[in-house]
Amino acid sequence: METFDIITLEITYQHQTAKLAYTSAELVRVTEYGDRLWYIDINGVVDRELLAWFGQSENIAIELLAGARSGQFFRGRGYFHPNELHQAAAIRGDGELIEQ
């Protein structure tokens, strides 16, 4: 398992792009038996309207570009799961996470 502190996060959904403002985010990449799973946990999401939109939407698919504190960038597709009550969200990866 590898973890990365994410310092920039941009998502594209429904032909819109949003740069998220948040207090902390962590990318977790898990490799087991040759398969790779990944997810990003985001805390302190500032944009409550965005969380509400995803909370009411049936289409939560996104594309993302994430920048890590280490200087690495990651690109992938996933699903945005909001937690409006705690101003948080999780992005669950769908397929390969490409390191750039």
C-alpha positions in Angstrom: 0.0 0.0 0.0 1.3 3.5 -0.9 -0.1 6.8 0.3 0.4 10.3 -1.2 -0.6 13.7 0.2 -2.6 15.4 -2.5 -2.2 19.1 -2.7 -4.0 19.9 -5.9 -7.1 18.1 -7.2 -9.1 18.9 -10.4 -12.2 17.0 -11.4 -14.1 16.9 -14.6 -17.8 15.9 -14.6 -20.8 16.5 -16.8 -18.6 18.7 -19.2 -17.5 20.9 -16.3 -14.1 21.2 -14.6 -13.7 22.1 -11.0 -10.5 22.7 -9.0 -11.4 21.5 -5.5 -10.5 23.5 -2.4 -10.1 21.4 0.8 -8.1 21.1 4.0 -6.5 17.7 3.3 -6.6 14.8 0.8 -4.8 11.5 0.7 -4.4 9.1 -2.2 -4.1 5.4 -1.3 -2.9 2.9 -3.9 -3.2 -0.7 -3.0 -1.5 -3.5 -4.9 -2.6 -7.0 -4.1 -2.1 -10.1 -6.2 -1.1 -7.9 -9.2 -4.3 -5.9 -9.1 -4.2 -2.2 -8.2 -7.0 -0.4 -6.4 -7.0 3.2 -5.5 -9.0 5.9 -3.8 -8.7 9.4 -2.5 -10.2 10.6 0.8 -10.8 14.4 0.9 -11.5 16.4 4.1 -12.7 19.9 4.6 -14.3 20.4 1.1 -15.1 24.1 0.8 -17.7 23.9 -2.1 -20.9 22.7 -0.3 -22.8 23.2 -3.6 -20.6 20.7 -5.4 -21.1 18.2 -2.6 -24.9 18.7 -2.7 -24.9 18.3 -6.5 -23.1 15.0 -6.3 -25.3 14.0 -3.4 -28.4 14.4 -5.6 -26.9 13.2 -8.9 -27.2 9.7 -10.3 -24.1 10.2 -12.4 -21.1 10.5 -10.1 -18.5 9.5 -12.6 -15.5 11.9 -12.9 -12.1 12.2 -14.4 -9.3 13.7 -12.2 -5.9 15.1 -12.2 -4.2 15.1 -8.8 -0.9 16.6 -7.7 1.0 15.1 -4.8 3.2 16.9 -2.4 6.1 14.7 -3.7 5.7 16.3 -7.1 4.0 13.4 -8.8 0.8 13.8 -10.8 -1.9 11.2 -11.2 -4.7 11.0 -13.8 -7.6 8.6 -13.7 -11.3 8.0 -13.7 -13.5 7.3 -10.7 -16.7 8.0 -8.8 -17.2 10.9 -6.5 -18.9 10.0 -3.2 -19.8 13.1 -1.2 -20.3 13.3 2.6 -22.2 16.6 2.9 -22.6 16.3 6.7 -18.8 16.2 7.3 -17.8 18.4 4.3 -15.8 15.4 2.9 -15.7 13.1 -0.1 -14.2 10.0 -1.3 -13.2 9.2 -4.9 -13.2 5.5 -5.7 -11.0 4.7 -8.6 -12.3 2.9 -11.7 -9.5 1.3 -13.6 -5.9 2.3 -13.9 -4.4 5.4 -12.2 -1.8 6.8 -14.5 1.3 8.4 -12.9 2.6 11.3 -15.0 
